Amino acid sequence: MVCVQLGLAIAVTLIDDIGVEGVAWLRLAWAGVLLLLLVRPRRTAFTRRSFLMCVLLGVVTAAITLLFMAALSRIPLGTASALEFLGPLSVAVARGHGRGRWLWPGLAGVGVLLLTQPWSGTVDLVGVGYALGAAVCWGGYILLTQKVGDQVSGIAGLAVSMPVAGLVATAVVGPVVIDRMTPQILLIGVGLAILLPVVPFALELLALRRLTAAAFGTLMSLEPALAMLLGLLILHQVPGPLGVFGIAFVVAAGVGAARTGARAKPIPLEVG
């Protein structure tokens, strides 16, 4: 989550130069190239079902990135991340069990409300719509990532899903953004892709082998707090008093989820 939010904060600084579409494409295209070259997945690592699952994960990954970057062009980083967290929160509620199913997600939900303050009427509704679209995709991403992690060993699944995401982004926005690229921006894009999404997506895949989807979804409650902190430090987006209380709620929910979220059974890492 630290990598994700640091990468997003840096990405926001490039929006004026290449637009939100350019930033999204730069991240996805380089991530796809890097993972394909570094991992070099073998055909024998996949079944037909697991390969199709990786392709679907790539499409969802591209949708998350494009929608969330569009949201960042209109609303603050902390607000966008809080709204996007509604996707993992829904997974936590749907897949959880017992009292904790509602306790930790409910506490995190209160924090999200304090962070976004929808009653103030000052939030850009189009930006909110983009962030909510990203939230829907993020919920699907969690479930798909866990399935891919269970069916494909190592991070070979990402070496398929990320190139697919890069191709989807190229098809959707490539003709608009490629002319905006300069050698310097392309070089920055390599570092940005490593920071986001290569490293965090690989860590998320490995984490979902050890955590339940419900626990992982609730742990994502820490992300809006990190987003607000890095938005303050890098983008000078100062949170109000209610935002600080919201951070406290989501951090508490994340700690609670971390204590109760181990998966009950070991997951096989090899196909077949």
VMD Tcl script that draws the C-alpha trace (Angstrom):
set ca {
  {0.00 0.00 0.00}
  {2.93 2.33 0.67}
  {4.26 1.63 -2.83}
  {0.82 2.20 -4.35}
  {0.21 5.54 -2.68}
  {3.75 6.82 -3.21}
  {3.49 5.86 -6.87}
  {0.12 7.60 -7.19}
  {1.41 10.75 -5.53}
  {4.29 10.85 -8.01}
  {1.93 10.06 -10.88}
  {-0.27 13.05 -10.00}
  {2.72 15.36 -10.59}
  {2.89 14.10 -14.23}
  {-0.76 14.78 -15.05}
  {-0.11 18.35 -16.21}
  {2.50 17.08 -18.70}
  {0.85 14.00 -20.20}
  {-2.71 13.93 -18.83}
  {-4.40 11.26 -16.74}
  {-4.62 8.91 -19.70}
  {-0.90 9.27 -20.34}
  {0.02 8.49 -16.73}
  {-2.22 5.41 -16.68}
  {-0.84 4.14 -19.99}
  {2.76 4.77 -18.94}
  {2.34 2.70 -15.78}
  {0.55 -0.21 -17.39}
  {2.61 -0.43 -20.57}
  {5.97 -0.45 -18.77}
  {4.72 -2.83 -16.08}
  {3.60 -5.28 -18.75}
  {6.94 -5.13 -20.57}
  {9.01 -5.46 -17.38}
  {7.09 -8.43 -15.97}
  {7.06 -10.23 -19.30}
  {10.85 -9.85 -19.64}
  {11.72 -10.63 -16.03}
  {9.40 -13.58 -15.40}
  {9.09 -15.03 -18.92}
  {6.12 -17.28 -18.09}
  {6.08 -20.78 -19.57}
  {3.02 -22.27 -21.20}
  {3.25 -25.30 -18.89}
  {2.66 -23.07 -15.85}
  {-0.99 -22.55 -16.87}
  {-4.10 -24.51 -17.49}
  {-6.63 -23.13 -19.94}
  {-8.81 -21.96 -17.05}
  {-5.98 -20.28 -15.14}
  {-4.72 -18.53 -18.29}
  {-8.18 -17.10 -19.02}
  {-8.38 -16.00 -15.38}
  {-5.09 -14.12 -15.82}
  {-6.41 -12.43 -18.96}
  {-9.58 -11.34 -17.15}
  {-7.46 -10.03 -14.27}
  {-5.49 -7.95 -16.78}
  {-8.65 -6.36 -18.17}
  {-9.86 -5.51 -14.65}
  {-6.42 -4.12 -13.73}
  {-6.51 -1.77 -16.72}
  {-10.00 -0.59 -15.78}
  {-8.94 0.15 -12.19}
  {-5.94 2.17 -13.32}
  {-7.74 4.21 -15.98}
  {-10.72 5.00 -13.74}
  {-8.68 5.85 -10.67}
  {-6.30 8.14 -12.54}
  {-9.34 9.92 -14.00}
  {-10.64 10.36 -10.44}
  {-7.31 11.82 -9.27}
  {-7.58 14.56 -11.88}
  {-10.74 15.82 -10.12}
  {-10.60 14.93 -6.40}
  {-7.83 14.69 -3.74}
  {-5.74 11.53 -3.43}
  {-7.06 10.70 0.07}
  {-10.70 11.11 -0.99}
  {-10.26 9.02 -4.14}
  {-8.53 6.22 -2.22}
  {-11.24 6.26 0.46}
  {-13.98 5.89 -2.16}
  {-12.06 3.18 -3.98}
  {-11.78 1.32 -0.68}
  {-15.53 0.69 -0.81}
  {-14.71 -2.14 -3.23}
  {-12.47 -4.06 -0.79}
  {-14.91 -3.18 2.00}
  {-17.73 -4.86 0.08}
  {-15.57 -7.96 -0.37}
  {-14.84 -7.98 3.36}
  {-18.55 -7.87 4.20}
  {-19.57 -10.42 1.57}
  {-16.82 -12.95 2.33}
  {-16.44 -12.48 6.09}
  {-17.86 -14.65 8.90}
  {-19.14 -13.99 12.42}
  {-19.22 -10.67 14.23}
  {-15.99 -9.51 12.64}
  {-17.75 -9.63 9.28}
  {-19.47 -6.37 10.23}
  {-17.30 -4.99 13.03}
  {-14.05 -4.20 11.22}
  {-15.57 -3.25 7.84}
  {-18.19 -1.18 9.69}
  {-15.51 0.68 11.61}
  {-13.58 1.24 8.39}
  {-16.77 2.45 6.69}
  {-17.22 5.15 9.35}
  {-13.66 6.22 8.69}
  {-14.33 6.45 4.97}
  {-17.34 8.67 5.60}
  {-15.26 10.99 7.79}
  {-12.55 11.10 5.13}
  {-14.89 11.92 2.23}
  {-17.49 14.03 4.12}
  {-20.18 13.58 1.43}
  {-22.53 15.90 3.34}
  {-20.29 18.90 2.62}
  {-21.36 19.03 -1.04}
  {-17.91 20.16 -2.19}
  {-16.70 16.95 -3.86}
  {-16.63 16.74 -7.67}
  {-19.40 14.26 -8.56}
  {-17.75 13.13 -11.79}
  {-14.54 12.41 -9.88}
  {-16.57 10.49 -7.29}
  {-18.16 8.47 -10.10}
  {-14.76 7.52 -11.49}
  {-13.56 6.49 -8.03}
  {-16.68 4.38 -7.42}
  {-16.16 2.68 -10.78}
  {-12.61 1.89 -9.69}
  {-14.04 0.53 -6.41}
  {-16.23 -1.98 -8.27}
  {-13.23 -3.11 -10.31}
  {-11.05 -3.29 -7.19}
  {-13.46 -5.71 -5.52}
  {-13.30 -7.94 -8.58}
  {-9.51 -7.57 -8.66}
  {-9.17 -8.96 -5.12}
  {-11.23 -12.06 -5.90}
  {-9.49 -12.67 -9.23}
  {-6.00 -12.14 -7.77}
  {-6.66 -14.73 -5.07}
  {-7.85 -17.25 -7.68}
  {-4.82 -16.59 -9.89}
  {-2.47 -16.87 -6.90}
  {-4.03 -20.21 -5.97}
  {-3.82 -21.67 -9.47}
  {-0.49 -20.34 -10.80}
  {2.87 -20.66 -9.04}
  {5.07 -17.69 -8.18}
  {4.14 -14.46 -9.93}
  {3.75 -16.00 -13.39}
  {0.11 -14.96 -13.35}
  {1.13 -11.31 -13.19}
  {3.43 -11.84 -16.17}
  {0.27 -12.54 -18.18}
  {-2.22 -10.15 -16.56}
  {0.00 -7.06 -16.69}
  {0.86 -7.32 -20.41}
  {-2.88 -7.78 -21.04}
  {-3.55 -4.64 -18.98}
  {-0.93 -2.77 -21.01}
  {-2.53 -3.90 -24.28}
  {-6.01 -2.88 -23.09}
  {-4.72 0.55 -22.07}
  {-2.94 0.94 -25.41}
  {-6.12 0.07 -27.29}
  {-8.24 2.48 -25.23}
  {-6.00 5.54 -24.85}
  {-2.78 4.77 -26.75}
  {-3.56 6.80 -29.90}
  {-4.24 9.87 -27.73}
  {-1.22 9.68 -25.41}
  {1.73 8.25 -27.32}
  {2.50 11.58 -29.02}
  {2.83 13.23 -25.58}
  {5.71 10.99 -24.53}
  {9.27 12.30 -24.39}
  {12.44 10.28 -23.66}
  {12.60 11.78 -20.16}
  {8.99 10.90 -19.34}
  {9.44 7.38 -20.72}
  {12.46 6.95 -18.43}
  {10.48 8.17 -15.44}
  {7.79 5.70 -16.45}
  {10.15 2.75 -15.86}
  {10.66 3.72 -12.22}
  {6.98 4.53 -11.80}
  {5.94 1.14 -13.18}
  {8.26 -0.67 -10.75}
  {6.85 1.32 -7.84}
  {3.31 0.94 -9.15}
  {2.10 -1.61 -10.15}
  {4.93 -4.21 -10.38}
  {6.02 -4.39 -6.72}
  {2.66 -3.85 -4.96}
  {0.69 -6.16 -7.27}
  {3.26 -8.93 -6.73}
  {3.05 -8.44 -2.96}
  {-0.75 -8.45 -3.08}
  {-0.78 -11.74 -4.97}
  {1.52 -13.30 -2.38}
  {-0.49 -11.83 0.50}
  {-3.74 -13.26 -0.85}
  {-2.22 -16.74 -0.66}
  {-1.97 -16.29 3.11}
  {-4.98 -14.08 3.94}
  {-8.68 -14.54 3.40}
  {-10.27 -12.23 0.85}
  {-12.34 -10.71 3.68}
  {-9.27 -9.93 5.79}
  {-7.38 -8.56 2.80}
  {-10.31 -6.34 1.88}
  {-10.48 -4.92 5.38}
  {-6.71 -4.43 5.57}
  {-7.06 -2.21 2.53}
  {-8.69 0.25 4.95}
  {-5.17 1.42 5.73}
  {-4.79 2.71 2.17}
  {-6.92 5.88 2.48}
  {-4.91 6.83 5.57}
  {-1.62 6.35 3.71}
  {-3.05 8.25 0.75}
  {-3.95 11.20 2.94}
  {-0.53 11.20 4.60}
  {1.39 11.09 1.31}
  {-1.03 13.59 -0.23}
  {-0.07 15.95 2.60}
  {3.68 15.33 2.34}
  {4.05 15.30 -1.46}
  {1.02 17.12 -2.88}
  {0.37 19.47 0.09}
  {-3.29 18.37 0.34}
  {-4.06 19.27 3.97}
  {-6.73 17.10 5.72}
  {-9.32 18.63 8.04}
  {-10.04 17.51 11.63}
  {-12.68 14.99 10.53}
  {-10.19 13.51 8.10}
  {-7.77 12.87 10.97}
  {-10.51 11.04 12.89}
  {-11.27 9.06 9.75}
  {-7.64 7.93 9.58}
  {-7.87 6.67 13.17}
  {-10.97 4.60 12.37}
  {-9.54 2.97 9.26}
  {-6.21 2.18 10.93}
  {-8.06 0.53 13.84}
  {-10.10 -1.54 11.39}
  {-6.95 -2.60 9.56}
  {-5.26 -3.73 12.77}
  {-8.34 -5.73 13.75}
  {-8.46 -7.47 10.38}
  {-4.77 -8.34 10.51}
  {-5.25 -10.25 13.77}
  {-8.01 -12.51 12.46}
  {-7.37 -13.00 8.75}
  {-5.17 -16.06 8.21}
  {-6.44 -18.61 5.68}
  {-7.33 -21.93 7.25}
  {-5.80 -24.25 4.65}
  {-2.49 -24.20 2.76}
  {-2.88 -23.36 -0.92}
  {-1.07 -25.39 -3.59}
  {1.25 -23.23 -5.68}
  {1.79 -25.56 -8.63}
  {-0.62 -26.30 -11.46}
  {-1.88 -29.87 -11.53}
}
mol new
graphics top color blue
foreach p $ca { graphics top sphere $p radius 0.5 }
foreach p [lrange $ca 0 end-1] q [lrange $ca 1 end] { graphics top cylinder $p $q radius 0.2 }
display resetview
